[in-house]
Amino acid sequence: MLKIIPLGGLGEIGLNMMVFEYKDTAFIVDSGLMFPEDYMLGVDYVIPDFSYLKQKKSILAGIVLTHAHEDHIGALPYLLKNINLPVFGTPFTLGIIKHKLHEHGLLASTSLYEISPEKNLRFGPFELEFIRVSHSVIDGVGIAVKTPVGTIIHTGDFKISHTSTNGMLTDVNKFALFGERGVLALLSDSTNVEKEGYTLSSKKISETLLKVTAECTGRIIIALFASNVARIQQIINLATSKGKKIVINGRSIENSVNVAKELGYLTIPQGMGANINEVKNIPDNEIVIITTGSQGEPMSSLARMSAGSHKQIKIKKGDTVILSSKFIPGNEKAIAKIINNFYRLGADVIYEKISAIHISGHAFREELKLMISLTKPEYFIPIHGEFRHLVLHSRLAKEAGIPENNIILAEDGQIIEFDETGGRINGTVHTGRTLIDGKGVGDIGRSVLKERRILSEDGIVTVEMAFDEETGIIIYGPEIISKGFVFKNITGHIIEDAKCVILEIVDEMDAETPNRVDAIKSRVKSALRQYFYFAIKRRPVILPFIIEV
């Protein structure tokens, strides 16, 4: 019996991780992270729960990466710290991974192996054949997994376009070839199932960039995702055709460009590249700066430019800033702030909402239908998306001719089984989310997040008081200190009244009461909660520091 177990990515955007298992052999596809949701205060990012993988450690043969985006590779270092597995990826994907593993001190202990559409990979009863796909990062692949019960197609993240800067088009012929041979199940990217029609072509972006740059008289600053090497090459080609120097600025984008150049995926013509420190010596109309920060990241190069704190680049009238990426949900306010700052400094700003300056790396509805018609699967399983995306993709598959009984709508942790009688969901495994906060991995839980939320919304109140151990008389306090609760100069009476509440509790508590200090602490916390909610409708965290001396 073949088991396919999603541990992340089915029910959310990000966290992509899936296990294929047959008898005593298993392998993993992708190990991604997701960025924290609004309620996850202080959390840096989120990775899948590895509990199931730890249980299956003895039969895991390796991990295969489809492409180099964080939602597919970001959790890999944390996985490898738990389970040392061989890692398989295309050259560019491994190039990015090497830097990530080096930062975590794992590069020397990790075995990395290149894969390509030209050679197959075998794990016991599984044979993996790779299929080139076009996406917003280069060197992406889909996977045809040949198993004893049939062939499973995992598309990875993909779009179907007919133009490409680097020639890495989705290999529709190879998908169709598997369709002719017979596909048991298609696992297909659902991210853009809500978008009608087809994705824009890279040619359209080139036309927009050409038009925008032709109208610019000053410096051109273009921000995009660091991994979008194809877009970077487009910009380089356009800039060099106009005789403009190219400056790459930002740690992550410099890393991507260096890896792509080493592998021959990106070329900057001789003499056309410039260092960030040379910007001041180049005429404004002869320079294009390619940078990061298109999502409003607070410490990015673009954010520092907009705030006037970038050491080498000071925004001035005549500059044109282009955000060549989509607004990821949740980042709108941060992006809007940056755009407003640029306008205040005199720059012009071009972004997705006012110009066709970005193309998605995920297939739209017509492309998703085409993938189904190419592969002709017996079963269909939507992957990569929030639950509404999975539902809508299931409906699209039904429209495309897949029988409703053969559409498997699964979520994280559900076991999808295939045998000679067909496919079904049968049981679940433990899954979930592990929160990364600084160097802490998994030590932040719901209770801590709840405390942080209360602190962020209602603040904190501390009560300091000391008693004479022999007489039980107050010798210090009660002193009340509040943070994030009330502005003392305006509502100082609330604090003074709270002190009266505390003194009443002390007066009512007999000096001979057993464990008197602990009893006072407990009653103070309860009474102040009630009083503050009655007086101001807030529930701050109450921390009593009461001692006997």
N, C-alpha and C positions, 0 to 999 in steps of 0.2 A: 504494500500500500504506500502510495506517495502522499506525503504531508507537506502542505505549504502553510507556513505560519507567519503572518505579519506581526512584527513586534513594534511597529511604528509606521506612520504615514497613511493609514487608512482611518480617516476621521479627523485629521488635522493636516495643515501644510507644514511639512518638515518632519523630522524624526524618522526618515525613511529607513526601514530595516526589515528584512524578510529572510526566513529560514526555509530551505528546501531539505527534506529529510526522507530517506528511503532505507529501511532496515537499519544497518549499523553505520550509515554514512550520512553526513549532513554538511551543508555549506551555507554561508550567509551572503546575501546581496545587499550591499550598502550599509552604512552605519552613520546616520545623519543626526544633526541636532536641530533644534528650533529655538527661536528667540523668545524670551519670556513674555507672557501675557501681562496685561495691566496690573492684575492683582498680585503678581509675583514680585513684590517690592524687594529691590536689592539683588535679585537673582541675575546672573550674567547670561546664562543660557541653560537649555534643558536638553537632556539626552534620554534615550530609552532605558528602561529597567532591564538589566542583563541577567535577571534571575534564571530565566529558562535556559539561556546559553550556558550558564555555569553548570546547570544540571546535565547538559548535553556535551560538556567539554570534551569528553573522551572520544566522541564520534565526529567532532567538527574538523573538516578537512581544510578550510580556508575561508577567506572573505573576498568577494569579488565586488569591485567598485565600478559603477556604470559611468560616472563622470565626476568632475572636481568641484561641485558646488557644496557649500557647507551643510545643506540639508541632506546630503548624501555621504559626506566624509567627515563632518565635524566631530562626531562622537568616536571616531576610530581610535585616537590615542587613549581614551578612557576604557574602551573595550580591550585594547592590547595590554593595558595595565592589569586587567583581570584575567585575560586568556591570551597567551602568546600564539598567534596564528599567522600563517603565511598570507600575504596580501597580494592580490592580483588587480592590475589596472593598466590602462593605456599609458603611453609614455608621458603625456602632459599631466594626467591625473597623478601618476607616481611622482612627477617632478614637484607638484604642489604638496603632496603627502610628505615628501622627504623633509621639506622645511618645517612642516607641522610636527613631525616625529622628532626632529632635531630639537625643537623648542621644548618638547616634553622629555628629552633624554632617552628616547626609545629607538632612535635610528639604528644604532649598532646592533640592537637585539632583535630587530624585525627583519624577516625575509621578504623582499619585494620581488615580484615577478611581472614582466610585461605581458600584456595580452594584445591581440589585434584581430581584426576581421579575417586575417589570412591564416590564422592558426587556431586549432581547437584546444580545449582544456578538458581534462578528465578527472573526476573525483569518484572513484569506485564505480557504481552503476550509472553515474551521471556523466554525460558528455555535453560540454558547453560550446556553442558556436556563437561568435559575436557578429553583430550587424551594425554597421555604421549608421548613426543617427545625427541629424542636425539639431543643435540646441544653442542656447546663448553662451555656452562655453564649448571650446573645441574639444575634439577627441572623445566625444561621448559615444557609447554603444548601447544597443539593446542586446538581449541574450536569448538565444534559442536553447532551451534546456531539454536535451533528449533523455528521457527516463524510460524504465521498463514498461510503463503504462501509456506512454505517448509523449509528444513534444509539447512543451510549455513555452510560449513566447512572452518574455518580459520586455516591454518596450523601453524601459528607462524613461527619462524625460526627453521628449522629442517634438519636432514639428516637421511638416513636409513642405519644403519650399523648392523652387526650381533655380534659385540663384544663390550663390555663396561666395564670400570673399576668398575663402581658403579651399574651396572645392569639396568641403566635408558635407555633402548632401545626404539626406536620409536615403538609404539603399532600398528603394521600393521594390526593385527587382528581386532582391534576396528575400524580403518579406513575402513577396508573391510566390517565390520558389518553395518556401516552407508551406505556404497555403496550398500549393498543388500537392505536396507530399503528405499533407495532413497535420493539422494542429489540434491538439486536444483542448487547450485553453489559451486564451489571450489575456494577459494582464496588462492593462493599458492606462497610461497617464491621463488623469481626469482634471487636471488643474484648470484648464480653460474651456471646459465643456459648456459654460454659460455664454461663450462668445460665438456669435454666428459667423459663418463664412470661413475665410482663410486668413492666416497670418499675413501681415505685410511682408513684402520682399525686401531684401537688403538693398536692392536697387533704389527703392523708394526712399530709404533713409539716406543714401548717397545723394539723391536729388535734393532732399531737404537740406542736408548739410552744405551742399554746394551753393544753394540759394542763400542760406543764412550767412555763410562766410563771405560771399560776394558782396554783401551789404555792409560788412563790418569794416570799420576804419581803424579800430584799436586792437588790443590783444583779444585772443579767443581762448576761453578757458572751458574745457569740456570735462564734465564729471560723469563717470559711469561705473558699472560694477567691475572690480579689478580682474575678474576671471573672463570678461568678455573680450577675448583676444581678437576675434574676428572684427568686432566694432573698432577696436584700437587700430587694427591694420587698415580699415576703411579710412579712419581719420588721418593716419600717417600718409596713405596714398593721396588723399585730397590735399593735405598740407604741402607735401613735397611737389605736387603738380603746380602749386601756386608759389613755390619757392620759399615757403615758410619753415622756420626751424621748429623742431618738436622737442618739448620738455616733458618728461615723465616725472610726476611728483606724487608721493604717497607710498608708504612701505609696502602695502599689499599689492598695489599695481606694479611697483618696481619688481617685486618678486615674480608676479605672473609674466611680465614682459621678459625678464631674464630667462625664465624657464622656457618660454615660447621661442625666444631667439636661439637658445642652445639647441633646441630640437628642430629648428628650421621652420617653425610654424609662423614666425613673424620676422619681418625684415624692415629695418630702418636704413634707408640709403646712406652711403658714406657721406659724412660731412653735414647731414641734416639733423642729427641729434644734438642737443645742448644740455648743459647742466643747469640745475635750478639757480645756482649762484651766478650764472651768466645772463640771467633774464634782464637785469638792469642795463646791460650793454647791447641789447638787441632792440632795434626799432619796434614800436608797438604793433605795427601792421605786418611784421615779419615773424610773428611767433604764435604757436599754438601750444597751450599747456593742457596735458591730459592728466587728470587727477581723480581722486576718490572722494566719497562723501555725498553722493547723490541722494542718500536716504536721510541726510541731516545728522549723521553721526557726530556727536559733540566734539570729539577730538580729531576729526578728519581734517585733511588739508583744506577742503572747501569750507568747512565750518570756521576754521581759523582765518581764512581769507575774508569771509563775510563779517567776522567779528573784528577785523583789523589787527589780529594778533599773529598773522603769518610773518615770519622773519624776512622772507625774500620777496613776497608778492603783496603789494598794497593796491587794493582796488581803486580805480579812478574812473572818471567820466570817459566814455568811449569804449570801455571794456565790454565784451559780450560773454555772458556765462550761459553755457548750454548744459542742461541736465538730460543726458541721453539714457534715461532709464525710467521705468514706471514707478509710481508712488506705491510702495508696499503698504497695505492697510496697517494702521497704527503709527505710521511715520509721517502722516500728513502735516501735523502741527509743526514738527521739527523742520520739515522741508519748507513749509510756508514761512517760518521764521527766517530761514536762510535767504529765501527769495526776497523777502521784504528788506532784509539788511543790505543785500546787493543793490536794490533799487535806491535805498537811502544813500549809498556811496556813489551813486551816479551810473552804475552799470546797467546794461539791458540784460534781461533773462529770458531764455527760450526753454520751455519745458513741455512735457507730454500733453498737458491740457490745452495748449494753444498751438501746437505744431506736431506733425508726424515725425518725431525725433527718436522714437523708440519702437522696436519690434519685439514681440514676446518670443520666448524660446519654447513655448508650449503650444501644442496643436489646438486649433479652433475646431468647431463642430464638424465642418466638412472634411477636415483632415482626419479627425477621429473616425468618421464613417468610412473614409478611404482605408484606414488601417484595418478595420474590421473586414472590409471587402477583399483586401489583399490577402489576409491570413486565413480567412474562412474558418474560424475556430468553431469547435463543437460546443465549447463552454466559454463564457465571457466573465471576467472578474475585473471590475474597475479598481484602480489603485491610485495613490498619490492625490489626496484631496480631502477636504472636509466632507462631512457626511452628505451634505446637499449635493456636492459634486459627484459623489459616488452614485447617489440616487438618479441624478439627471443623466449620468453616463450610462447607467443601466437602462433607462428609458430609451436613450439613443440607440443602444445595441439592439433593443427590441424592434425599434423602427427599421434598423438595418437588417433584420431578418433572423436574429438569434432567438430561439424559443425561450419564452419566459422562464420555464423550468430549468433552463440551462444557463441562466444568469445568476451568478453567485455574488450576493451583496454582503461582503464580510467587513468586519472591523478588527482593530488591533486585538490580538490575543486569541482570535477564533481560529480553530484548526480546519483548514480546507483539505479534504481527503479525496483522492482519486484511486480507483481500482478498476477491475474489468467490468464492474457494474455501473460505473459513472462517477460523478463528482458531487460533493455535498459538504456542508459544514457539520462537523461532529466534535463537539467539545471545545474547551478553551484551555489556555495556559495563562499563567500569571504574567501580566505586563503592566506597564505604568510609566511614570516619568520620574527621572532623577534630576534634582536641581543642582546646578553648579553655581556656587557663590564664593568668589575668590578661589582659594585653594581647597575649599570644602566641597566634597562630592557626596551628595545624598544626606548631608547632616541638616538640611533645611526641610522641614515637613510642614504640614498644614497648620499645626499649632503655632509654629514660628511665624508663618505668613500671616496668620490671624493677628498675632501680637503686633507685627509690623503695620498691619492695616489699621489697627486701633491706635497705635502710636501716631501714624500719619494723619488720621482723621480727628482724633480727640486729644492727643498729647499725653503728657505724663505729669503726675503730681507726686512729689516725695514729701514724707513727713519725718522730721528729725526730732527726737525727744530722748531725754535721759532722766532716769530716776535714781535717787539715793537707795542703795541696796538695803540698808538697815531700816530706814523710815518709810520708804515708798513715796517720798515727796519728789515732785518734779524739780530738778535742778537745772534743766536746760530745755527750752522749747515750750510748746510745740512750734517748730519752725517749718513753714510750708514753702516749698520751691516748686514752681510749675514751668514746664517747657512745652510750647506748642499748645497751650490750653487757654489761658486768658491773658490779656494785656493788663498787667497789674495796676498801672496808673489810672486806668479807666474803670476797671471792675474790681478794684482792691477790696471792696466790701465783701465780695464772695470769699476771698481768702481769709479775711478776718472772721467771717461767720463760720467758716470751716474749722478755724481754730477753736471756736466756742463749742462746736460739735465734739471735737476731740476732748476738750476739757470736761465736758459733761460725762463722756464715757469714763474718763479717769476718776471723776468724783463718784460715779456709781459703782466703781470696781473696788471692793474691799481690799485693803493692803495685805490681808492674810490669804487672799485668793491663790490657790495653787497655780503655778505657771502663769502668774499674773501678766508678765510682759507679753507672752504669746497670746493670751486671751485679749489683751488690749489691741495688739496688732490685728487680730482677726476682726474685732468689732470696729476698729477704725476703718479698715478697708471696706467693710460692708456699709457702714454708716456714711462714709464719704461718697461712695458710689451712688447711694440713694439721694444724698443731699445735692450733689452736683447735677444729677439728672433732673431733679426737681427744680433746681435754681436756673439751670442754663441748658438743659436737654443735651448734655454731653456725658460720655462715659470714659474719662481718661483712665490710664493705667495708674493704680495707686500703689506706691511702694513705701511702706512704713519702715523706718530705721529707728528702732526703739531699743535702748539698752539700759542695764543697771550698772552703776559704778559705785 
